[in-house]
């Protein structure tokens, strides 16, 4: 049960509505390549995602976004994200709200690609442009 809950929280953080096997695999690959541990993620979740994220956590966010096609060469692909979210049944009726959130966040730039990915993710969370935060 815990794993699923964690999965959902993380999925909500990263703008995918369901923890399908593909996403789980992406998570594992990104955790490995950025040396982020499950403990790091849990700690960040526990702080209400308010804490200062370590650089590797930011790069983990970038890795996830890139693998899903939501970030390409450091550019946020808002349309790709919306296309992904459109397929999530729980949020079909919230697409207007989500679209405006995505539009509000899409031009954010950080100090580097990892920072950009992270700031966009936090902005989306702030605008509730993600499943799981309603």
C-alpha positions as CSV (number, residue, x, y, z in Angstrom):
1,X,0.0,0.0,0.0
2,X,2.7,2.4,1.0
3,X,4.6,2.0,-2.3
4,X,1.4,2.8,-4.3
5,X,0.8,5.9,-2.2
6,X,4.3,7.1,-2.7
7,X,4.0,6.3,-6.4
8,X,0.9,8.4,-6.6
9,X,2.4,11.3,-4.8
10,X,5.5,11.2,-7.0
11,X,3.4,10.8,-10.1
12,X,1.4,13.8,-9.1
13,X,4.5,15.8,-8.5
14,X,5.8,14.9,-12.0
15,X,2.6,15.4,-13.9
16,X,1.6,11.9,-14.7
17,X,-1.6,10.6,-13.4
18,X,-0.8,6.9,-13.0
19,X,2.1,4.8,-12.1
20,X,2.2,2.5,-15.1
21,X,5.1,0.1,-15.5
22,X,6.7,2.3,-18.1
23,X,6.7,5.3,-15.7
24,X,8.1,3.1,-12.9
25,X,10.9,2.1,-15.2
26,X,11.6,5.7,-16.1
27,X,11.7,6.5,-12.4
28,X,14.2,3.8,-11.7
29,X,16.4,4.8,-14.6
30,X,16.4,8.5,-13.6
31,X,17.1,7.6,-9.9
32,X,20.1,5.6,-11.1
33,X,21.4,8.2,-13.4
34,X,21.1,11.1,-11.0
35,X,21.9,9.1,-7.8
36,X,18.7,10.0,-6.2
37,X,17.5,7.5,-3.6
38,X,13.9,6.7,-2.5
39,X,14.9,8.2,0.8
40,X,15.7,11.5,-0.9
41,X,12.4,11.6,-2.6
42,X,10.5,10.7,0.6
43,X,12.3,13.4,2.5
44,X,11.4,15.9,-0.1
45,X,7.7,14.8,-0.1
46,X,7.7,14.9,3.7
47,X,8.7,18.5,3.6
48,X,5.6,19.2,1.5
49,X,8.0,19.7,-1.4
50,X,9.0,23.0,0.2
51,X,12.5,22.1,1.2
52,X,15.5,23.2,-0.8
53,X,15.9,20.5,-3.3
54,X,19.4,19.1,-3.9
55,X,20.8,19.5,-7.3
56,X,20.5,15.8,-8.1
57,X,16.8,15.9,-7.3
58,X,16.4,18.8,-9.7
59,X,18.2,16.7,-12.3
60,X,16.0,13.8,-11.5
61,X,13.0,16.0,-12.4
62,X,14.7,16.9,-15.7
63,X,15.4,13.3,-16.5
64,X,11.7,12.3,-15.9
65,X,10.5,15.2,-18.0
66,X,12.9,14.5,-20.8
67,X,12.1,10.8,-20.9
68,X,8.4,11.7,-21.2
69,X,9.1,14.2,-23.9
70,X,8.0,17.1,-21.7
71,X,11.4,18.8,-21.8
72,X,13.4,18.9,-25.0
73,X,16.9,20.5,-25.0
74,X,16.0,22.5,-21.9
75,X,12.7,23.7,-23.4
76,X,9.5,22.9,-21.7
77,X,7.1,21.3,-24.3
78,X,3.8,22.3,-22.8
79,X,1.8,20.7,-25.6
80,X,3.4,17.3,-24.9
81,X,2.5,17.6,-21.3
82,X,-1.1,18.5,-22.1
83,X,-1.3,15.6,-24.5
84,X,-0.2,13.2,-21.7
85,X,-2.6,14.7,-19.2
86,X,-5.5,14.5,-21.6
87,X,-5.3,10.7,-21.4
88,X,-5.7,10.6,-17.6
89,X,-9.3,9.8,-16.8
90,X,-9.4,11.4,-13.3
91,X,-8.6,14.9,-14.7
92,X,-10.5,15.1,-17.9
93,X,-12.9,17.6,-16.3
94,X,-10.1,19.7,-15.0
95,X,-8.3,20.3,-18.3
96,X,-9.2,24.0,-18.5
97,X,-7.7,24.7,-15.1
98,X,-4.7,22.6,-16.0
99,X,-4.1,24.2,-19.3
100,X,-4.1,27.7,-17.8
101,X,-1.6,26.4,-15.2
102,X,0.6,24.9,-17.8
103,X,0.5,28.2,-19.8
104,X,1.4,30.2,-16.7
105,X,4.4,28.0,-16.1
106,X,5.7,27.3,-19.5
107,X,8.2,30.2,-19.9
108,X,10.0,29.7,-16.6
109,X,13.7,29.5,-16.8
110,X,16.1,28.3,-14.1
111,X,19.9,28.7,-13.8
112,X,20.3,25.4,-15.8
113,X,18.2,22.7,-17.3
114,X,17.8,20.8,-14.1
115,X,16.7,24.0,-12.3
116,X,14.3,24.9,-15.1
117,X,12.7,21.4,-15.0
118,X,12.3,21.6,-11.2
119,X,11.0,25.2,-11.2
120,X,8.4,24.3,-13.9
121,X,7.3,21.3,-11.9
122,X,6.9,23.4,-8.7
123,X,5.0,26.0,-10.6
124,X,2.7,23.4,-12.0
125,X,2.1,22.1,-8.5
126,X,1.5,25.6,-7.3
127,X,-1.1,26.2,-10.0
128,X,-2.7,22.8,-9.3
129,X,-2.0,21.9,-12.9
130,X,-1.4,18.4,-11.9
131,X,-3.5,15.4,-10.9
132,X,-3.5,14.6,-7.2
133,X,-3.5,18.1,-5.8
134,X,-7.2,18.9,-5.8
